[in-house]
Structure formats: structure tokens, C-alpha cells
Amino acid sequence: MLKQRGRVLTAAVVAVSGAVIATSNSEAAFSRTVMLRGEQAADLPVGVTYRGSAASITINQSGQVAFVDSLIGPGVDSNNDIAMFSEGSGTLKLVAREGSDAPGANPGDAFWTLNGHISDTGDVAIRSRLKGAGIHDVNDWGMWSGNAGTLSKVIREGDQAPELSGGTLIDGIFFNDGLPLLNNAGHTAFFATLTGTGVSSANDRGVWTDANGSLSLVARKGDGAPGTPTGVNFSHFSGLVMNDADQVAFRGTLSGAGVNSDNQLGLWIGDSNSLTKIIRTGEAAPGTVPGTKFDSLGSFAINDTGQSSFFGRLGLGGVINTANDTGIWTNSNGSLSSVVLEGEVATGAGPDAFFKTFSAINLGNTGHTTFFATLDGAGIDSTNDQSIWIENAGTLTMLAHEGDAAPGHDPGIVFGNFSSVISNKAGQVVFTAFMDGPGITGTNSLSIWTADTNGQLSQLLQTGDLFDVDDDLLAEELRTVSSFQYMTNSYTGRGHGTAFNDVGELAVRINFDDGSTGVFVLDTNAIPEPASLALLSISGLALLSRRRSPSA
């Protein structure tokens, strides 16, 4: 359940006529405690508790959370001290534990490492390495999906390669950032290398998905690349992502007739029935001077309607040089167009500020592209060269700028460096920011912020805040925030799980100055306007706060 948290930055509490008033420059948020260090671990023997080093913390659209944590307690050792837990069945349950037998494997073949995330179906995807008497480097990695009591194997090294001739085996399974793919429809996709019958260096890798109900081949090395001339074939795959419409997208490297270093890369989207080329190097780059072509393609994003945004680098020559050869492009406006180009004016960041570099690219379901950018130009230095932006229908809006005043704080308190920038499909952005100015020290300088599509900024959490870890409406247990972490990766929300769902809930690990830690859900939509009075209790009356339970 979500409980309103009154966070206090000053620790000054004044008693006035029976009222307890705490002054604060922060805001109040709604939150829910998922797990606290030292609590009994779900579905494990009495005395086995959470260590509180939670990682791979993800959340689905129902507010259900999954995470991996270390364990301590009776019978726990280095062979069984890692476990994955999920709220996907409605309450927190054990899904898998190191040392337990892996479904679909021989008895004694056990999970060794665990990494994964939760989807909207409540199922989780797990990538794990196995250990046991029959485990070797040819069959030790695999992927599983399901929930507590229903976990099943998706694919494992050494398995027969789906839809290929007998004796063609899966040799290696690969995912971006080590995270297994599972979209919110409960379907998966993966890269794999091959070995065995009929396999050579010309056809030893492929891409699969189970979107049609069983694992199907999407593309294989040596296949003709759709949208290219006959004789141009796939030679490598990378950057695999998947949307909730069961489309996969990837970066393909090409070989064959007419392929050279100027045109060997491309992006494709589709499924096991058909693939469509998005762009290829050597093709014209819209929004630039005629004759300018793409030289390389970097990170990219897709949304659930099949639209895409991507980072590109231009070929040098003419007016294109190393000061203006990069940018972001999208086809979300109906045809391929530039979102932003290196060297363009960064409106609102200073009269002479221009864009320098780009990262953290994401694309929402309404066609808005969000990104992080560094800036350059007269008046720009290390104190104001970072920024976060959103583009929608050709209009760029700056959401946050290093060096600008931090909203809701005293005069002189400004944003420092930004990090951990992620966005959801609704176009909301979450990021961490260091702050500087009067009263800011090493104990209260780090904060989490959210920005909506209109550029409205709200602070969610700050080190030094008092945070209530007790979900009981009529009780509180305040602890001082010392640090926090939430999951960020280059492929957030594109089948790889997310810490920030589309209804604005953030799953985060918070560490406190007494050494305790826990996993919490913070609701970014329930932040009221900044106020100077954060806690109020009069004549023994208790303020009741709204709470919300994760859906079963």
C-alpha cells in the first residue's frame, strides 16, 4: 500500500499549542515498503532474512515489484545465499533461489546466479548460470520465465535450436546488459550463437522470439537482409529490444555484394513473419544538408506502435565535421526526421549554448523522444553543461539544466551533475541530481527528481530526508536517507524491465544512515505542491494518508 511520506530536511521540530510542526523545503510523496533488511525472507525457513543488498529491482504497471537479494540466517552459505522474489502473484513470493534445482534441467542442476525482471502479466524473466555434476561451459547458461511455483525453461545452451535442423544446437545465449527480454505481454526474444550440424561461420548466430506461442526464428546470419539488394546478408546482430506489440528490433551488420564500411550497418523491426528496415548507413540523413549520409548507428528505442528513435553519426565531408556529425532521428512524426543535431542551438540553456553529445534516448507511446545532452559554447562550462530534454511533434523542451535553480529550494541552491536518467512510455522522466548551494553538504546533496511532459519538475527524495518505513497509517518509523539506487540500463522498458512504470511509480532501494536498507515504491504522481509545513498533528488527532496496494 502507498503511504504519504512527509520528508523533513531540516530536522527542526517545533511544538505550538499542542501541534507538532516540522519545517521543510522538500515535498511529500506517497510510498510503499516492499522489503526491509532483516525481515523474514518470503517462503524461506524461519530466521532466513533479507540482507538488503537488493538489485535488479523492477516494477510493472500494476505496481508489483521483483528484486534479487542476498540472504543471511540459518543454513545460508555461499551456495544458496542469492534469491529472486516477486509480487507478481499478489504478495511477495520466492521465485528462485541459488542452489535450488532449475526447472527443465536434470536433478541436481541448480541455479547459480540470478538476474531478471517482472512483466505486466506478473511473470518474471530470469537469466541464470547453472552448476552441478552435468554442467559444463556448453550448457551452463539459460533463461526461465514464470512465477512462484510456475517457473519454466525458455531456452538453455545445448538445446536444439528452434526451427533448425536436428543436431543444430544453441551454443551461447546473449542479452543486452545481461538482462533477459520479457515484454509486458509475457513474450520473450534472444540472440544465440549456434553449433553442430550444418553450422559454419557463415550461419552461426540468430534471433528468436516466442511471440507466436513457441520459439520461432526471426533472422539468421547469412539470411538476406530485408530492404537491401539481393546478395546482401546479415552477418551479426546486436542491441535486441522488444515492444509490447511483440515486435523485435535490432542492429544488424551486413556482408555481401556491394557492402563496405560505409553501408554495413542497419536497424530492423518486425517479427518472425516479416522484418522491415528502419535505416541503413550510407542512406541520406534527413534534416542535414543534401548529400549527407549516415556513417554509423548507435543506441535506439522503439515504442509499442512500432515507431523508433535512434542515435546516428554522419559521414564527414563538406560542412559536416567532428563538431556537428552526430544527432538523434525519429520516424514518430510519420517519416524519418531529425530530433536534434550536434551544434544546434540549445534554446533556453543560454544565448550561445549548443548541443554537444547525446545519450539515454527513449521513445514514448505518443511519439515523444527524451534524451540527455551535454552542451558547449560561450558561457558553458563544467557547472552548466548537462541537460535533459523532451521532443514532441518537432518541438524541443528542456526539462532540466545543470546550474539552474532547484525548484522548491531556497535561493542559491542549484542543480549539479545529472545521472540515472530514465523515462517511461508516458513521457515522464526520472533522474538523480547533485545539488549545490547554501546549506547543501555531502549528507544532503543527492536527490531524485521527476519531470512530466510539460517540463514540470518535482523532487521525489533527497539524502538527509526523514523517511517513514512503516506502512501502518497510524504509526511511523522515521529513518534518515543516506543514499539510494534504482535500475538504469541502456534498454530500460524495451522488454528489459524498468524501475519506472508508465503510471509514474518508481521502484528504488533506499539506504539509511543507521545501516538499514529496503526496497520501496515511490509514486511520482502523488507529489503535492512544495510546502513549508510538512508534518502536522493536533490534539492527538492523526492525519490519515492515502495508500494503494499492488494489484493481485
C-alpha positions in Angstrom: 0.0 0.0 0.0 1.2 3.5 -0.7 1.5 5.8 2.3 2.1 9.5 2.3 5.6 10.4 3.4 6.3 13.8 5.0 10.1 14.2 4.4 11.9 16.6 6.6 15.2 18.2 5.5 15.9 20.5 8.5 15.1 18.2 11.4 13.7 21.2 13.2 10.5 20.3 15.1 8.6 23.0 16.9 5.7 22.4 19.4 3.0 25.1 19.1 -0.3 24.9 21.1 -0.4 21.1 21.0 0.6 20.9 17.4 3.9 19.4 16.1 5.1 21.3 13.1 8.2 20.4 11.1 9.6 22.9 8.6 10.8 21.6 5.3 11.9 22.7 1.8 11.0 19.2 0.4 7.7 17.8 -0.7 5.6 14.9 0.4 5.4 11.7 -1.6 3.4 8.5 -1.4 5.4 5.3 -0.9 5.1 1.7 0.0 7.6 -0.6 1.7 8.3 -3.8 -0.3 11.1 -5.1 1.8 13.3 -4.1 4.7 16.7 -5.5 5.6 16.5 -8.1 8.4 12.9 -9.0 7.7 11.9 -12.7 7.3 12.5 -13.7 3.7 9.4 -14.8 1.9 8.8 -18.6 1.7 12.1 -19.4 3.3 12.8 -21.1 6.7 12.3 -19.1 9.9 15.4 -16.9 10.6 16.5 -16.6 7.0 16.3 -12.8 6.3 16.9 -10.2 3.6 20.5 -8.8 3.7 19.2 -5.7 2.0 21.6 -5.6 -0.9 18.7 -5.7 -3.4 19.5 -5.5 -7.1 17.6 -5.9 -10.4 14.6 -4.0 -8.8 11.8 -3.7 -11.4 8.1 -2.8 -11.3 5.2 -3.5 -13.6 2.1 -1.4 -14.5 0.2 -2.8 -11.5 2.9 -1.6 -9.1 4.1 -5.2 -8.5 7.9 -5.4 -7.7 10.5 -8.0 -8.3 14.1 -8.0 -7.0 17.2 -10.1 -6.3 18.7 -10.0 -2.8 21.3 -11.8 -0.7 20.2 -13.8 2.3 21.5 -14.4 5.8 20.5 -16.8 8.5 20.5 -20.5 9.5 21.6 -22.8 6.7 22.6 -20.0 4.4 26.0 -20.2 2.8 27.8 -19.2 -0.4 25.9 -21.9 -2.3 22.4 -20.7 -1.6 22.6 -17.0 -0.5 21.0 -15.4 -3.5 17.3 -15.4 -4.3 14.8 -13.7 -6.5 11.4 -12.5 -5.1 8.3 -11.2 -6.8 4.9 -9.7 -6.0 3.6 -11.0 -9.3 1.1 -13.3 -7.6 -0.2 -10.6 -5.4 2.0 -10.9 -2.4 5.8 -11.2 -2.1 6.9 -14.7 -3.0 10.1 -16.6 -3.6 10.6 -17.3 -7.3 14.0 -18.9 -7.5 17.0 -19.4 -5.2 20.6 -20.2 -5.8 21.2 -23.9 -5.1 17.7 -24.9 -6.0 17.1 -27.2 -9.0 16.4 -25.4 -12.2 13.1 -26.3 -13.9 13.7 -28.3 -17.1 17.1 -29.4 -16.1 18.4 -32.7 -14.6 18.0 -33.2 -10.8 21.0 -31.6 -9.1 21.5 -29.0 -11.9 20.9 -25.9 -9.8 20.7 -22.1 -10.2 24.0 -20.4 -9.5 23.4 -16.8 -10.5 20.1 -14.9 -10.8 19.2 -11.8 -12.8 15.8 -10.7 -14.1 12.7 -8.6 -14.1 8.9 -8.5 -13.8 6.4 -8.0 -16.6 2.7 -6.8 -16.6 1.5 -10.4 -16.6 3.1 -10.8 -13.2 5.6 -13.3 -14.6 9.3 -12.8 -14.3 12.2 -13.5 -16.7 15.4 -15.0 -15.2 18.8 -15.3 -16.7 20.9 -17.8 -14.7 24.1 -19.8 -14.9 23.8 -23.3 -13.6 26.0 -25.6 -11.5 26.0 -29.3 -11.0 27.6 -32.6 -11.9 26.4 -32.4 -15.5 27.0 -28.7 -16.1 29.8 -27.6 -18.4 30.6 -24.5 -20.4 28.4 -25.8 -23.3 25.2 -26.0 -21.2 25.6 -23.7 -18.2 23.5 -20.6 -19.2 19.8 -20.4 -19.7 16.6 -18.4 -19.4 13.5 -19.1 -17.4 10.1 -17.4 -17.1 7.0 -17.7 -14.9 6.2 -17.0 -11.3 6.4 -18.6 -7.9 5.7 -22.3 -8.5 5.3 -22.0 -12.2 8.8 -21.2 -13.4 9.7 -23.0 -16.6 12.7 -23.1 -19.0 12.6 -20.9 -22.1 16.0 -21.8 -23.6 19.3 -23.2 -22.5 22.7 -23.7 -24.0 22.9 -27.1 -25.5 19.2 -27.2 -26.5 18.1 -28.0 -30.0 17.9 -24.7 -31.9 14.2 -24.0 -32.6 13.1 -24.3 -36.2 16.5 -25.5 -37.4 17.6 -29.0 -38.5 18.3 -31.7 -35.9 21.7 -31.5 -34.4 21.9 -27.7 -34.7 22.3 -26.6 -31.1 22.3 -23.4 -29.1 25.9 -22.6 -28.2 25.6 -19.3 -26.4 22.6 -17.0 -25.3 23.1 -13.3 -25.2 21.1 -10.3 -23.9 21.7 -6.6 -23.7 23.4 -5.6 -20.4 22.9 -9.2 -19.2 19.1 -8.7 -18.8 16.7 -11.3 -20.3 14.0 -10.0 -22.6 10.3 -10.4 -21.5 7.7 -7.9 -22.7 4.5 -6.9 -20.9 2.6 -9.5 -23.0 4.7 -12.2 -21.4 6.7 -12.9 -24.5 10.5 -13.1 -25.0 13.3 -12.9 -27.5 17.0 -13.5 -27.5 20.2 -13.7 -29.6 22.1 -17.0 -29.8 25.2 -18.5 -31.4 24.9 -21.9 -32.9 27.0 -25.1 -33.1 26.5 -28.6 -34.5 25.1 -30.0 -37.7 25.3 -27.7 -40.7 26.7 -24.8 -38.8 29.6 -22.7 -40.1 31.0 -19.2 -39.7 28.5 -18.1 -42.3 25.4 -19.0 -40.3 26.4 -19.5 -36.7 24.0 -17.0 -35.0 20.4 -15.9 -35.0 17.5 -14.1 -33.3 14.4 -15.9 -31.8 11.1 -14.9 -30.3 8.2 -16.8 -28.8 5.6 -14.2 -29.6 3.6 -16.7 -31.7 3.3 -19.2 -28.8 6.5 -21.1 -29.4 10.1 -20.1 -30.2 10.4 -19.0 -33.8 13.4 -17.8 -35.8 13.3 -14.1 -36.7 16.6 -13.8 -38.5 19.8 -15.9 -39.0 23.3 -14.9 -40.1 23.5 -15.5 -43.8 19.9 -14.6 -44.4 19.1 -11.9 -46.9 18.5 -8.6 -45.1 15.1 -7.2 -45.9 15.1 -3.8 -47.7 18.5 -4.4 -49.2 19.6 -5.6 -52.7 19.8 -9.3 -53.4 23.1 -10.8 -52.1 23.2 -8.5 -49.0 23.0 -10.7 -45.9 23.0 -10.5 -42.2 26.4 -11.2 -40.6 25.9 -10.1 -37.0 23.2 -8.9 -34.6 23.2 -6.6 -31.6 21.0 -4.3 -29.5 17.9 -6.6 -29.4 14.8 -4.9 -27.9 11.1 -5.9 -27.9 7.9 -3.8 -27.5 4.6 -4.8 -26.1 3.1 -5.4 -29.6 5.6 -8.4 -29.9 7.8 -6.6 -32.4 11.6 -7.1 -32.0 14.2 -4.6 -33.3 17.9 -5.0 -33.6 21.0 -3.5 -35.2 22.3 -5.7 -38.0 25.8 -5.9 -39.5 25.8 -6.7 -43.2 28.0 -8.6 -45.7 27.8 -9.4 -49.3 27.5 -7.7 -52.7 28.4 -4.0 -52.6 28.7 -3.9 -48.8 31.6 -1.8 -47.4 32.4 0.2 -44.2 30.1 3.0 -45.4 26.9 0.9 -45.6 27.4 -2.2 -43.4 25.0 -1.3 -40.5 21.3 -1.0 -40.3 18.3 -1.2 -37.9 15.4 -3.6 -38.5 12.0 -4.1 -36.8 9.4 -6.9 -37.1 8.7 -10.4 -36.0 9.2 -14.0 -37.2 6.9 -13.4 -40.1 8.4 -10.2 -41.6 11.1 -7.7 -40.9 11.3 -4.0 -42.1 14.4 -2.0 -42.5 14.3 1.3 -40.5 17.6 2.8 -41.7 20.9 1.8 -43.1 24.3 3.6 -43.1 25.0 5.2 -46.4 21.4 6.4 -46.7 20.5 10.1 -46.6 20.3 11.8 -43.2 17.1 14.0 -43.0 17.5 17.4 -41.5 21.0 17.9 -42.8 22.5 19.4 -46.0 21.8 17.4 -49.2 24.2 14.6 -49.8 24.9 14.0 -46.1 24.7 10.3 -45.2 24.7 8.2 -42.1 28.1 6.8 -41.2 27.2 4.7 -38.1 24.2 3.9 -35.9 24.2 3.8 -32.1 21.6 3.3 -29.4 18.0 3.2 -30.4 14.5 2.9 -28.9 11.1 1.6 -30.2 7.6 2.2 -28.8 4.5 0.0 -28.8 3.3 1.4 -32.2 6.5 0.3 -33.9 8.0 3.8 -34.2 11.7 4.3 -33.5 14.2 6.9 -32.4 18.0 6.4 -32.8 21.4 8.0 -32.4 23.3 8.4 -35.6 26.7 9.6 -36.8 27.2 11.4 -40.1 29.9 10.9 -42.7 32.5 13.7 -42.6 32.9 16.0 -45.6 31.7 19.3 -46.9 30.1 21.2 -44.0 30.0 18.1 -41.8 32.9 17.9 -39.3 33.5 16.5 -35.9 31.7 19.4 -34.3 28.3 18.6 -36.0 28.4 15.0 -37.1 26.0 13.4 -34.5 22.3 13.6 -33.7 19.1 11.8 -32.9 16.4 10.9 -35.5 12.9 9.6 -35.3 10.1 8.3 -37.5 7.4 9.1 -34.9 6.2 12.1 -36.9 5.2 10.0 -39.9 8.5 10.0 -41.7 12.2 10.0 -40.7 13.3 13.4 -39.4 15.9 14.8 -37.1 15.1 15.4 -33.4 18.2 17.3 -32.6 21.7 17.7 -34.2 25.1 18.3 -32.6 25.9 22.0 -33.0 22.3 23.2 -33.0 21.3 25.9 -30.6 20.1 24.6 -27.2 17.2 27.0 -26.6 16.8 28.0 -23.0 20.3 26.9 -21.9 22.0 30.2 -22.6 22.3 32.6 -25.6 25.4 30.8 -27.0 24.7 27.2 -25.8 24.6 24.4 -28.4 24.2 20.6 -28.3 27.4 18.5 -28.0 26.6 14.9 -27.1 23.5 12.7 -26.6 22.6 9.6 -24.5 19.7 8.0 -22.6 17.5 8.0 -25.7 13.9 6.8 -25.2 10.7 6.9 -27.1 7.2 7.1 -25.6 4.0 5.7 -27.0 2.7 9.2 -28.0 5.9 9.7 -30.1 7.9 11.9 -27.7 11.6 11.3 -27.6 13.5 12.0 -24.3 17.3 12.3 -24.0 20.2 13.5 -22.0 22.6 16.1 -23.7 25.8 17.8 -22.9 26.2 21.3 -24.0 29.0 23.6 -25.2 29.5 27.2 -26.3 30.4 30.6 -24.8 29.3 30.7 -21.1 29.1 26.9 -20.9 31.5 25.1 -18.5 31.5 22.1 -16.2 29.0 23.7 -13.9 26.2 24.0 -16.5 26.9 21.7 -19.4 24.4 18.9 -18.7 20.7 18.9 -19.6 17.6 16.7 -20.1 15.2 17.2 -23.0 11.9 16.0 -24.5 10.8 16.3 -28.1 7.3 16.0 -29.3 5.9 16.7 -32.8 9.1 18.7 -33.6 9.2 20.8 -30.5 12.1 20.6 -28.1 11.6 21.4 -24.4 14.4 21.5 -21.9 13.3 19.6 -18.7 16.3 20.2 -16.5 19.6 22.1 -16.8 22.7 21.9 -14.6 23.3 25.2 -12.9 19.6 26.2 -12.8 17.8 26.8 -9.6 16.4 23.6 -8.0 12.6 24.2 -7.7 11.2 24.3 -4.2 14.5 25.0 -2.6 16.0 28.1 -1.0 17.5 30.8 -3.3 21.1 29.8 -4.4 20.5 26.1 -4.4 21.1 24.8 -7.9 21.4 21.6 -9.9 24.7 19.9 -10.2 25.5 16.8 -12.3 22.7 14.6 -13.5 22.7 10.8 -13.7 20.5 7.7 -13.8 18.2 9.3 -16.4 15.2 7.0 -17.3 11.8 7.7 -18.8 8.6 5.7 -19.2 6.2 5.3 -22.1 4.0 8.2 -20.9 6.9 10.6 -21.4 7.7 11.1 -17.7 11.4 11.3 -16.8 13.2 10.4 -13.6 16.7 11.4 -12.8 19.2 11.9 -10.0 20.8 15.3 -9.4 23.6 16.5 -7.2 22.7 20.0 -5.7 24.9 22.8 -4.6 24.4 26.0 -2.6 23.7 27.3 0.9 23.1 24.5 3.4 24.0 21.7 0.9 26.6 19.4 2.2 27.8 15.9 1.5 24.9 14.4 3.6 22.1 16.1 1.6 23.4 16.9 -1.8 21.9 14.0 -3.8 18.3 13.9 -4.9 15.7 12.2 -7.2 13.6 14.3 -9.5 10.7 13.7 -11.8 9.7 15.7 -14.9 6.4 15.5 -16.7 5.9 16.1 -20.5 5.2 19.8 -19.8 8.5 20.3 -18.1 7.1 20.4 -14.5 9.9 19.4 -12.1 9.2 17.8 -8.7 11.7 16.5 -6.2 10.9 13.0 -5.0 13.6 12.2 -2.5 16.8 13.7 -1.1 19.6 12.4 1.1 19.2 13.7 4.6 15.4 13.4 4.4 13.5 11.6 7.1 11.6 8.7 5.6 8.8 6.7 7.2 9.4 2.9 6.6 6.3 1.9 8.4 3.2 1.3 6.2 0.8 1.5 9.1 -1.3 4.6 8.7 -1.4 5.2 12.4 2.3 4.7 13.1 5.6 5.9 11.8 9.2 4.8 11.9 11.4 7.6 10.6 14.9 6.9 9.2 17.4 9.3 7.6 18.1 8.7 3.9 21.9 8.3 3.2 21.8 7.0 -0.4 19.6 5.3 -3.0 19.7 3.3 -6.2 17.3 2.4 -8.9 17.8 0.3 -12.0 19.1 2.1 -15.1 20.3 0.5 -18.3 20.5 1.4 -22.0 17.4 -0.5 -22.8 15.0 0.4 -20.0 11.4 -0.5 -20.7 12.1 -2.2 -24.0 11.5 -5.7 -22.9 14.2 -5.5 -20.3 12.2 -4.4 -17.3 12.1 -1.0 -15.7 12.3 0.7 -12.3 9.8 3.4 -13.5 6.4 2.2 -14.8 4.0 4.1 -17.1 1.7 5.2 -14.2 4.6 7.0 -12.6 5.8 4.6 -9.9 9.5 4.3 -9.1 10.9 1.1 -7.5 14.0 2.1 -5.5 16.4 0.8 -2.9 17.0 3.3 -0.1 19.9 3.1 2.3 19.6 4.8 5.7 22.3 6.3 8.0 21.7 3.7 10.7 22.9 0.9 8.2 19.4 -0.3 7.4 18.1 -0.5 3.8 15.0 -1.5 2.0 13.0 -1.6 -1.3 10.3 0.9 -1.8 7.8 2.2 -4.4 7.6 5.9 -4.7 4.6 7.5 -6.6 5.8 10.4 -8.7 2.2 11.5 -9.5 1.2 11.9 -5.9 3.6 14.7 -5.0 1.7 17.8 -3.8 3.0 21.3 -4.3 6.0 22.3 -2.2 5.1 23.4 1.3 6.9 24.7 4.3 4.7 22.7 6.8 5.3 19.0 6.3 4.1 17.4 9.5 1.1 18.4 11.5 -0.6 16.6 14.4 -3.2 18.4 16.5 -4.7 17.4 19.9 -3.9 13.7 19.4 -5.7 13.6 16.0 -3.8 11.6 13.4 -3.6 12.6 9.8 -4.7 9.7 7.6 -3.0 9.3 4.3 -4.0 7.6 1.1 -2.4 4.2 0.3 -2.6 1.8 -2.6 -1.9 -1.9 -2.8 -0.2 -3.6 -5.7 -2.8 -5.4 -7.8 -3.1 -9.1 -7.5 
